[in-house]
Amino acid sequence: MAGHQPYIAHFDLDAFFVSVERILDPSLVGKPLILGGSRERGVVSTCSYEARKFGVHSAMPMSRASSLCPHAIFMKGSRGQYSKFSQWVTDIIAAKAPLLEKASIDEFYIDLTGMDRFFNPLQWTIDLRNEIMDTTGLPISFGLASNKMVAKMATNAAKPNGYIQVLPGMEQEFLAPLSVGDIPGVGEQMLKSLHTLGIMTIQDLSAYPKHLLEQYFGKYGEVLSQKSIGIYNGAVHEYHEAKSISTEHTFSENTKDVDFLLSALLGMTEKLGHELREDDKMTRCVTIKIRYSDFETHTKQKAIHASSYDDELIKVVRELFAQLYEEKNLVRLIGVRFSDLVAKSVQTNLFDNRVQKDKLYGAIDELKNRFGKESLGRGH
């Protein structure tokens, strides 16, 4: 957003796989834990901070890790659980963030540029971190800065389980004492080359003549010079979750007209229901989102039996709205999301009217496809 002070938050789940294992088995808390395979075979995928104190790190051969920390607990890890916990955190952040990028299974960027008109970006980010920890039990760190690179480096400095804000204009002061190896993109070979030139800290790098850096490292020399003083222009790229569909609407005027809000939600639900049926999918989780005029954003979700039928989905949406809506508050935005999508499977029994429903919705969808999605709508 032109003219606005940039605010970029970077979240990173601390020792994510280890943290998940400890939630699943609390007896592992406080013990050196190494994930990746047996003591003799494979490589370390990740390890606890207790194991790192002995020099263990990811990508190290398990045999080497075993000799460094023989009293550690070695595990293969609960693969299926990691994506489940990651999705849980993603859902919490996505419900509140104006613009979210999911960089990896345990790493997220949020662009809060311009949001300081509505709230204090640091307090908002602290509140979000607390909600993630309280809801999931996972430790998480964040950095808040004027760009992605500095925010990520602030997160790394804040670990484990902390946070740091680098105020605008303080980027160079924050970076100066850090090792040049802390700069994202500086690998082992480049680090050796920089050390050969006598460049140990980021302050050393910022003081080094740019033309000489370009001479040694080509075009990347200029990039290094820019990074050393905290300049980085990488944008936050919007995240799209393939396993969910959603729609939301920002009103041109804030409103507290309940009938109007319900009507809008009903229309959104029908739209998404049509999309589900077109893709032969069903949803097992319904979420609604309300953002008020002060930019406070609230969500509520409910797990349901897999469905793609408008009448069943609308019933859940109405129920969630009744539980979530704070009367007399002006609403800026509302949204509906269907997640935990599964392939459609018709299971019928004597007490099930799904065959008739399939015929009904098949006819409805055929009309919508012929005459447009807005051609048919449900009455109040």
RARARA-V908680 format. One record per helix or strand. SS is the DSSP state (2 for helix, 1 for strand). FROM is the first residue (numbers start at 1). TO is the last residue. If there is no record, write none. Layout:
SS/FROM/TO
SS/FROM/TO
This chain:
1/8/13
2/16/24
2/26/28
1/33/35
1/43/43
1/46/47
2/49/52
1/61/61
2/62/68
1/73/75
2/79/96
1/100/104
1/107/111
2/115/117
2/121/136
1/140/145
2/148/158
1/163/165
2/171/176
1/179/179
2/180/182
2/188/196
1/201/201
2/202/207
2/210/217
2/219/228
1/245/255
2/258/278
1/281/292
1/297/307
2/310/324
1/331/343
2/354/371
